[in-house]
């Protein structure tokens, strides 16, 4: 349980850094949190996000730029509204990664 807490905290620390108007993929967050294999763990962590005001999980999308159907705080429509409010257009529940993906990569 302690290890899970630590991995979730690393994930939350990365997600907090995603700038307004940008998105990151689950895999990108996983790599930046220290383990490229954690993409699914990122999803689990975001689903139980303890502080959505400070941890902007709506900025995390899949590797194709698709929104999460299981978005924890109101479903895919809520994620879309939050992203569009930040100036990120969403078409067919998808974000153009080539334009809006956060440029930070893991070392």
CNS distance restraints for C-alpha pairs under 8 A (distance, minus, plus):
assign (resid   1 and name CA) (resid   5 and name CA) 6.27 0.50 0.50
assign (resid   2 and name CA) (resid   6 and name CA) 6.28 0.50 0.50
assign (resid   3 and name CA) (resid   7 and name CA) 6.20 0.50 0.50
assign (resid   4 and name CA) (resid   8 and name CA) 6.03 0.50 0.50
assign (resid   5 and name CA) (resid   9 and name CA) 6.11 0.50 0.50
assign (resid   6 and name CA) (resid  10 and name CA) 6.30 0.50 0.50
assign (resid   7 and name CA) (resid  11 and name CA) 6.31 0.50 0.50
assign (resid   7 and name CA) (resid  33 and name CA) 7.71 0.50 0.50
assign (resid   8 and name CA) (resid  12 and name CA) 6.13 0.50 0.50
assign (resid   8 and name CA) (resid  41 and name CA) 7.96 0.50 0.50
assign (resid   8 and name CA) (resid  42 and name CA) 7.50 0.50 0.50
assign (resid   8 and name CA) (resid  45 and name CA) 5.54 0.50 0.50
assign (resid   9 and name CA) (resid  13 and name CA) 6.06 0.50 0.50
assign (resid  10 and name CA) (resid  14 and name CA) 6.45 0.50 0.50
assign (resid  10 and name CA) (resid  33 and name CA) 5.29 0.50 0.50
assign (resid  10 and name CA) (resid  34 and name CA) 7.90 0.50 0.50
assign (resid  11 and name CA) (resid  15 and name CA) 6.26 0.50 0.50
assign (resid  11 and name CA) (resid  29 and name CA) 6.66 0.50 0.50
assign (resid  11 and name CA) (resid  30 and name CA) 6.91 0.50 0.50
assign (resid  11 and name CA) (resid  33 and name CA) 5.37 0.50 0.50
assign (resid  11 and name CA) (resid  42 and name CA) 6.46 0.50 0.50
assign (resid  11 and name CA) (resid  45 and name CA) 7.34 0.50 0.50
assign (resid  12 and name CA) (resid  16 and name CA) 6.10 0.50 0.50
assign (resid  12 and name CA) (resid  45 and name CA) 7.85 0.50 0.50
assign (resid  12 and name CA) (resid  46 and name CA) 7.91 0.50 0.50
assign (resid  12 and name CA) (resid  55 and name CA) 6.24 0.50 0.50
assign (resid  13 and name CA) (resid  17 and name CA) 6.86 0.50 0.50
assign (resid  13 and name CA) (resid  33 and name CA) 7.90 0.50 0.50
assign (resid  14 and name CA) (resid  18 and name CA) 7.05 0.50 0.50
assign (resid  14 and name CA) (resid  29 and name CA) 6.36 0.50 0.50
assign (resid  14 and name CA) (resid  32 and name CA) 6.66 0.50 0.50
assign (resid  14 and name CA) (resid  33 and name CA) 6.28 0.50 0.50
assign (resid  15 and name CA) (resid  29 and name CA) 6.94 0.50 0.50
assign (resid  15 and name CA) (resid  55 and name CA) 6.10 0.50 0.50
assign (resid  15 and name CA) (resid  56 and name CA) 6.43 0.50 0.50
assign (resid  15 and name CA) (resid  57 and name CA) 6.62 0.50 0.50
assign (resid  15 and name CA) (resid  59 and name CA) 7.86 0.50 0.50
assign (resid  15 and name CA) (resid  60 and name CA) 7.80 0.50 0.50
assign (resid  16 and name CA) (resid  54 and name CA) 6.66 0.50 0.50
assign (resid  16 and name CA) (resid  55 and name CA) 5.07 0.50 0.50
assign (resid  16 and name CA) (resid  56 and name CA) 6.30 0.50 0.50
assign (resid  18 and name CA) (resid  22 and name CA) 6.56 0.50 0.50
assign (resid  18 and name CA) (resid  23 and name CA) 6.72 0.50 0.50
assign (resid  18 and name CA) (resid  24 and name CA) 7.06 0.50 0.50
assign (resid  18 and name CA) (resid  56 and name CA) 7.83 0.50 0.50
assign (resid  18 and name CA) (resid  59 and name CA) 7.19 0.50 0.50
assign (resid  18 and name CA) (resid 102 and name CA) 6.75 0.50 0.50
assign (resid  19 and name CA) (resid  23 and name CA) 7.77 0.50 0.50
assign (resid  19 and name CA) (resid 102 and name CA) 7.44 0.50 0.50
assign (resid  20 and name CA) (resid  86 and name CA) 6.30 0.50 0.50
assign (resid  21 and name CA) (resid  83 and name CA) 7.36 0.50 0.50
assign (resid  21 and name CA) (resid  86 and name CA) 5.10 0.50 0.50
assign (resid  21 and name CA) (resid  87 and name CA) 5.92 0.50 0.50
assign (resid  21 and name CA) (resid  88 and name CA) 5.94 0.50 0.50
assign (resid  21 and name CA) (resid 100 and name CA) 7.09 0.50 0.50
assign (resid  22 and name CA) (resid  59 and name CA) 6.76 0.50 0.50
assign (resid  22 and name CA) (resid  88 and name CA) 7.38 0.50 0.50
assign (resid  22 and name CA) (resid 100 and name CA) 5.00 0.50 0.50
assign (resid  22 and name CA) (resid 101 and name CA) 5.55 0.50 0.50
assign (resid  22 and name CA) (resid 102 and name CA) 5.35 0.50 0.50
assign (resid  23 and name CA) (resid  59 and name CA) 4.58 0.50 0.50
assign (resid  23 and name CA) (resid  60 and name CA) 5.59 0.50 0.50
assign (resid  23 and name CA) (resid  61 and name CA) 6.82 0.50 0.50
assign (resid  23 and name CA) (resid  97 and name CA) 7.67 0.50 0.50
assign (resid  23 and name CA) (resid 100 and name CA) 6.01 0.50 0.50
assign (resid  23 and name CA) (resid 101 and name CA) 4.86 0.50 0.50
assign (resid  23 and name CA) (resid 102 and name CA) 5.59 0.50 0.50
assign (resid  24 and name CA) (resid  28 and name CA) 6.17 0.50 0.50
assign (resid  24 and name CA) (resid  29 and name CA) 6.60 0.50 0.50
assign (resid  24 and name CA) (resid  59 and name CA) 6.34 0.50 0.50
assign (resid  24 and name CA) (resid  60 and name CA) 5.00 0.50 0.50
assign (resid  24 and name CA) (resid  61 and name CA) 6.25 0.50 0.50
assign (resid  24 and name CA) (resid 101 and name CA) 5.50 0.50 0.50
assign (resid  24 and name CA) (resid 102 and name CA) 5.57 0.50 0.50
assign (resid  25 and name CA) (resid  29 and name CA) 6.24 0.50 0.50
assign (resid  25 and name CA) (resid  60 and name CA) 5.38 0.50 0.50
assign (resid  25 and name CA) (resid  61 and name CA) 4.88 0.50 0.50
assign (resid  25 and name CA) (resid  62 and name CA) 5.12 0.50 0.50
assign (resid  25 and name CA) (resid  63 and name CA) 5.46 0.50 0.50
assign (resid  25 and name CA) (resid  65 and name CA) 7.25 0.50 0.50
assign (resid  25 and name CA) (resid 101 and name CA) 7.82 0.50 0.50
assign (resid  26 and name CA) (resid  30 and name CA) 6.14 0.50 0.50
assign (resid  26 and name CA) (resid  39 and name CA) 4.91 0.50 0.50
assign (resid  26 and name CA) (resid  40 and name CA) 7.42 0.50 0.50
assign (resid  26 and name CA) (resid  42 and name CA) 6.04 0.50 0.50
assign (resid  26 and name CA) (resid  43 and name CA) 6.98 0.50 0.50
assign (resid  26 and name CA) (resid  60 and name CA) 6.20 0.50 0.50
assign (resid  26 and name CA) (resid  61 and name CA) 6.29 0.50 0.50
assign (resid  26 and name CA) (resid  62 and name CA) 5.77 0.50 0.50
assign (resid  26 and name CA) (resid  63 and name CA) 7.00 0.50 0.50
assign (resid  27 and name CA) (resid  31 and name CA) 6.15 0.50 0.50
assign (resid  27 and name CA) (resid  36 and name CA) 6.35 0.50 0.50
assign (resid  27 and name CA) (resid  37 and name CA) 7.53 0.50 0.50
assign (resid  27 and name CA) (resid  38 and name CA) 7.07 0.50 0.50
assign (resid  27 and name CA) (resid  39 and name CA) 4.66 0.50 0.50
assign (resid  27 and name CA) (resid  62 and name CA) 7.82 0.50 0.50
assign (resid  27 and name CA) (resid  63 and name CA) 7.10 0.50 0.50
assign (resid  28 and name CA) (resid  32 and name CA) 6.18 0.50 0.50
assign (resid  28 and name CA) (resid  36 and name CA) 7.62 0.50 0.50
assign (resid  28 and name CA) (resid  39 and name CA) 7.89 0.50 0.50
assign (resid  28 and name CA) (resid 105 and name CA) 7.01 0.50 0.50
assign (resid  28 and name CA) (resid 106 and name CA) 7.60 0.50 0.50
assign (resid  29 and name CA) (resid  33 and name CA) 6.00 0.50 0.50
assign (resid  29 and name CA) (resid  39 and name CA) 7.38 0.50 0.50
assign (resid  29 and name CA) (resid  42 and name CA) 7.16 0.50 0.50
assign (resid  30 and name CA) (resid  34 and name CA) 6.43 0.50 0.50
assign (resid  30 and name CA) (resid  35 and name CA) 5.53 0.50 0.50
assign (resid  30 and name CA) (resid  36 and name CA) 5.16 0.50 0.50
assign (resid  30 and name CA) (resid  37 and name CA) 6.76 0.50 0.50
assign (resid  30 and name CA) (resid  38 and name CA) 4.93 0.50 0.50
assign (resid  30 and name CA) (resid  39 and name CA) 5.27 0.50 0.50
assign (resid  30 and name CA) (resid  41 and name CA) 7.87 0.50 0.50
assign (resid  30 and name CA) (resid  42 and name CA) 6.32 0.50 0.50
assign (resid  31 and name CA) (resid  35 and name CA) 5.00 0.50 0.50
assign (resid  31 and name CA) (resid  36 and name CA) 4.16 0.50 0.50
assign (resid  31 and name CA) (resid  37 and name CA) 7.57 0.50 0.50
assign (resid  31 and name CA) (resid  38 and name CA) 7.52 0.50 0.50
assign (resid  31 and name CA) (resid 105 and name CA) 7.85 0.50 0.50
assign (resid  31 and name CA) (resid 106 and name CA) 5.75 0.50 0.50
assign (resid  32 and name CA) (resid  36 and name CA) 7.85 0.50 0.50
assign (resid  32 and name CA) (resid 105 and name CA) 6.77 0.50 0.50
assign (resid  32 and name CA) (resid 106 and name CA) 4.83 0.50 0.50
assign (resid  32 and name CA) (resid 107 and name CA) 7.87 0.50 0.50
assign (resid  38 and name CA) (resid  42 and name CA) 6.05 0.50 0.50
assign (resid  39 and name CA) (resid  43 and name CA) 6.69 0.50 0.50
assign (resid  40 and name CA) (resid  44 and name CA) 6.48 0.50 0.50
assign (resid  41 and name CA) (resid  45 and name CA) 6.08 0.50 0.50
assign (resid  42 and name CA) (resid  46 and name CA) 6.11 0.50 0.50
assign (resid  43 and name CA) (resid  47 and name CA) 6.11 0.50 0.50
assign (resid  44 and name CA) (resid  48 and name CA) 6.71 0.50 0.50
assign (resid  45 and name CA) (resid  49 and name CA) 6.18 0.50 0.50
assign (resid  46 and name CA) (resid  57 and name CA) 6.01 0.50 0.50
assign (resid  46 and name CA) (resid  72 and name CA) 7.51 0.50 0.50
assign (resid  47 and name CA) (resid  71 and name CA) 7.18 0.50 0.50
assign (resid  47 and name CA) (resid  72 and name CA) 5.15 0.50 0.50
assign (resid  48 and name CA) (resid  72 and name CA) 7.46 0.50 0.50
assign (resid  49 and name CA) (resid  55 and name CA) 7.21 0.50 0.50
assign (resid  49 and name CA) (resid  57 and name CA) 7.59 0.50 0.50
assign (resid  51 and name CA) (resid  55 and name CA) 5.81 0.50 0.50
assign (resid  52 and name CA) (resid  56 and name CA) 5.71 0.50 0.50
assign (resid  52 and name CA) (resid  57 and name CA) 6.79 0.50 0.50
assign (resid  58 and name CA) (resid  71 and name CA) 7.65 0.50 0.50
assign (resid  58 and name CA) (resid  79 and name CA) 5.28 0.50 0.50
assign (resid  58 and name CA) (resid  82 and name CA) 6.85 0.50 0.50
assign (resid  58 and name CA) (resid  83 and name CA) 6.98 0.50 0.50
assign (resid  59 and name CA) (resid  83 and name CA) 6.96 0.50 0.50
assign (resid  60 and name CA) (resid  67 and name CA) 7.89 0.50 0.50
assign (resid  61 and name CA) (resid  65 and name CA) 5.32 0.50 0.50
assign (resid  61 and name CA) (resid  66 and name CA) 5.58 0.50 0.50
assign (resid  61 and name CA) (resid  67 and name CA) 5.26 0.50 0.50
assign (resid  61 and name CA) (resid  68 and name CA) 6.59 0.50 0.50
assign (resid  62 and name CA) (resid  66 and name CA) 5.33 0.50 0.50
assign (resid  62 and name CA) (resid  67 and name CA) 6.74 0.50 0.50
assign (resid  62 and name CA) (resid  68 and name CA) 7.46 0.50 0.50
assign (resid  64 and name CA) (resid  94 and name CA) 7.65 0.50 0.50
assign (resid  64 and name CA) (resid  97 and name CA) 7.46 0.50 0.50
assign (resid  65 and name CA) (resid  94 and name CA) 5.23 0.50 0.50
assign (resid  65 and name CA) (resid  95 and name CA) 4.85 0.50 0.50
assign (resid  65 and name CA) (resid  96 and name CA) 6.26 0.50 0.50
assign (resid  65 and name CA) (resid  97 and name CA) 5.72 0.50 0.50
assign (resid  66 and name CA) (resid  93 and name CA) 5.83 0.50 0.50
assign (resid  66 and name CA) (resid  94 and name CA) 4.25 0.50 0.50
assign (resid  66 and name CA) (resid  95 and name CA) 6.32 0.50 0.50
assign (resid  67 and name CA) (resid  71 and name CA) 7.87 0.50 0.50
assign (resid  67 and name CA) (resid  76 and name CA) 6.24 0.50 0.50
assign (resid  67 and name CA) (resid  79 and name CA) 7.07 0.50 0.50
assign (resid  67 and name CA) (resid  80 and name CA) 7.39 0.50 0.50
assign (resid  67 and name CA) (resid  93 and name CA) 5.59 0.50 0.50
assign (resid  67 and name CA) (resid  94 and name CA) 5.92 0.50 0.50
assign (resid  67 and name CA) (resid  95 and name CA) 7.66 0.50 0.50
assign (resid  68 and name CA) (resid  75 and name CA) 7.45 0.50 0.50
assign (resid  68 and name CA) (resid  76 and name CA) 5.71 0.50 0.50
assign (resid  68 and name CA) (resid  79 and name CA) 7.70 0.50 0.50
assign (resid  69 and name CA) (resid  75 and name CA) 5.94 0.50 0.50
assign (resid  69 and name CA) (resid  76 and name CA) 4.86 0.50 0.50
assign (resid  70 and name CA) (resid  75 and name CA) 5.56 0.50 0.50
assign (resid  70 and name CA) (resid  76 and name CA) 6.68 0.50 0.50
assign (resid  71 and name CA) (resid  75 and name CA) 4.47 0.50 0.50
assign (resid  71 and name CA) (resid  76 and name CA) 5.60 0.50 0.50
assign (resid  71 and name CA) (resid  78 and name CA) 7.73 0.50 0.50
assign (resid  71 and name CA) (resid  79 and name CA) 6.69 0.50 0.50
assign (resid  73 and name CA) (resid  78 and name CA) 7.04 0.50 0.50
assign (resid  73 and name CA) (resid  79 and name CA) 7.91 0.50 0.50
assign (resid  74 and name CA) (resid  78 and name CA) 5.15 0.50 0.50
assign (resid  74 and name CA) (resid  79 and name CA) 7.47 0.50 0.50
assign (resid  75 and name CA) (resid  79 and name CA) 6.66 0.50 0.50
assign (resid  76 and name CA) (resid  80 and name CA) 6.19 0.50 0.50
assign (resid  76 and name CA) (resid  93 and name CA) 7.62 0.50 0.50
assign (resid  77 and name CA) (resid  81 and name CA) 6.18 0.50 0.50
assign (resid  78 and name CA) (resid  82 and name CA) 6.21 0.50 0.50
assign (resid  79 and name CA) (resid  83 and name CA) 6.20 0.50 0.50
assign (resid  80 and name CA) (resid  84 and name CA) 6.05 0.50 0.50
assign (resid  80 and name CA) (resid  90 and name CA) 6.44 0.50 0.50
assign (resid  80 and name CA) (resid  93 and name CA) 7.15 0.50 0.50
assign (resid  81 and name CA) (resid  85 and name CA) 6.05 0.50 0.50
assign (resid  82 and name CA) (resid  86 and name CA) 6.63 0.50 0.50
assign (resid  83 and name CA) (resid  87 and name CA) 6.63 0.50 0.50
assign (resid  83 and name CA) (resid  88 and name CA) 5.32 0.50 0.50
assign (resid  83 and name CA) (resid  89 and name CA) 7.26 0.50 0.50
assign (resid  83 and name CA) (resid  90 and name CA) 7.59 0.50 0.50
assign (resid  84 and name CA) (resid  88 and name CA) 4.79 0.50 0.50
assign (resid  84 and name CA) (resid  89 and name CA) 5.44 0.50 0.50
assign (resid  84 and name CA) (resid  90 and name CA) 6.78 0.50 0.50
assign (resid  88 and name CA) (resid  95 and name CA) 7.32 0.50 0.50
assign (resid  88 and name CA) (resid 100 and name CA) 7.16 0.50 0.50
assign (resid  89 and name CA) (resid  95 and name CA) 6.62 0.50 0.50
assign (resid  90 and name CA) (resid  94 and name CA) 5.36 0.50 0.50
assign (resid  90 and name CA) (resid  95 and name CA) 5.12 0.50 0.50
assign (resid  90 and name CA) (resid  96 and name CA) 7.88 0.50 0.50
assign (resid  91 and name CA) (resid  95 and name CA) 6.67 0.50 0.50
assign (resid  95 and name CA) (resid 100 and name CA) 7.29 0.50 0.50
assign (resid  96 and name CA) (resid 100 and name CA) 6.11 0.50 0.50
assign (resid  96 and name CA) (resid 101 and name CA) 7.71 0.50 0.50
assign (resid  97 and name CA) (resid 101 and name CA) 4.72 0.50 0.50
